Amino acid sequence: MSGENVATQREESQLRVGELVFDTSRGVLGVVMDLITGTGSGRCCLRPPRGGVEWDASCADVRPATVTDQLRPALTEVNTRSRVERMWG
């Protein structure tokens, strides 16, 4: 068994279906919907936390979501709203 396959299996085993994760390749939150098993596939299916279209991600690019990851979208929205209000307010 190659070192890469061992690393992939370790990453897959750390992820759980239903877990909130951060996809570092896309920079977005997702919920693990499925782990794609097979010879070294190292892929998982994610869906946006509030529903939407699933996407496949490499398990190597996915990690458990931190509090910062979870707050980032809300903070971005508040900052955007604040800028718009200053422009038109």
N, C-alpha and C positions, 0 to 999 in steps of 0.2 A: 504494500500500500504506500503510495507516495505521500510526501509531507503535505502537499496541497490538498489531497483528499482528506487527510486527517484534520487539517485546519477547517475545511469546509464542513465536515461532520460536527466539529466542535461548535462552529457558528450556528449551524442549524439546530443543534440540541439546546442552545441557549434561548432560542426564540420559541414562543408559545402562541398557539392560535388564540385570538382575542386580545393579545397584548398590544398596547399602544407603543409604537416605535417611531424612530426618525430615519427616513431614507436620506442618507448623506449625498447620494448622487443627484437627487432632485431637490433636496433642501426642504422637504415637506414631511408632515406627520402622516402616519398611516396605521391602520389596524391590521394585524396579521390575520388573513382569512384562511390561508392554507400554506403548508410547507410542501414544496414539490420534491418528492423523494425520487431516488434513482441513483445510478452510479455517478456520484460526484456532481449532481446537478447544481447544488448550492443556490437554489432560487426559492423565492417565496412570493405569494400573492398578497398584495396590500390593497386596502380600500381607504379612502378619506374617512376620518372619524365621524363625520355627519352623513356618511353615505355618498355614493357616487360610483364612478367607473373604477374597477380594479385595475391594477397594473402589476407586472412582474418586476421583481427587484433581486439583485444579487444579495444573498445573505451576508456577504462581506461588507456591503454598503449599508446594512441595517443594524441599528443599535436601539436599546431601550430608550424611550423618550425621557428627557430630563424635564424638570419643572420649567427651566428656561425655554426649552423647545415648545412646551405646551403654552406658555404665555406669549411667545413671539407673535403669532398671528393676531391675537387680540390687541397687543401693543401697537402693531403696525396699523391696524384699523383705527385705533384712537388717534395716533399721530397723523394719519391721512385726513381724518375728519377735522382735526384741529387746524391743519394747514388750509383746508377748504373754507372753514369758518373765518379764518383771518383774511382770506382773499375776498370773501363776499360779505363779511360781517361788518 
